[in-house]
Amino acid sequence: NVSNQIMKITATMQDENNSSLAVCLDTMLLAEGISRNSQYLLDQGATALSVLQDNMPEDCEILDLSGCSLDAVLYYVNRDIPVMAILNDRSAVLIIGFNELNTVIMDPATGTIYKKGINDSTDWFNSNGNQFITYIN
């Protein structure tokens, strides 16, 4: 497959009560049928990894893919598993799709789903340290 988009994920906007990181975590958990207040957990000192490790179903393995290439993490998106990218400013986006030319990004900062060119995406994630988190069943 050279393209895929996770259609069950819809655009959700961050607000004064929920950071983009919390929105991305909530969205990943909801994709597995779990409802949590990730912002509350983050406020209590949890990390993105620990929120997922503590709340995902037992058959899910949480993967810290920091340092992996965008190409490598698209393997998971192709299997309908969103990949969270954490940016240098501690905000986060979800990679929810791709094709030969673009990635599909769910960005809580704008509450939108948009396409970003593969080369631009690669450069963007590189400049933010390629900090990726996902999971596998």
C-alpha positions, 0 to 999 in steps of 0.5 A: 500500500502506498496510501492510507488514511485512518478515517475513524479519527476526526479533527479535534481542537485543543482548548484552555482545558486540553493541550495538543498533547492531551488531545492527541493522547485522548484521540489515540486512546479513543481509537482503541475504545478508551476514554480518559482525561489525558490532560488530568494525567499529564497535570499529575506528572504523567508523560505521554508514554506513561499515559499510553502505557497505563491506559491502553489495552493490555494487548497493546505494546507502546512504542517510543519511536524517537529517532526513527525516520518518517518512512519507518513510522508510516508502517504503523499508519498503514496498519490504521494505527495513528502515530503521535509526533511531539514537537520541540515546543511540547505540542503534538500532532497525529500522523493519520494518513499518507500517500506518495506525495503527502502525509495527513496530519491531525493538528489540535492547535488548529482543530484541522486535518490537513495534508503536508508534503512528504519532503516538508513533513520529513524536514519538519519532523527532523527539525523537531527531533523525530519524536514519535510515539505509537503502539501495536496490538 
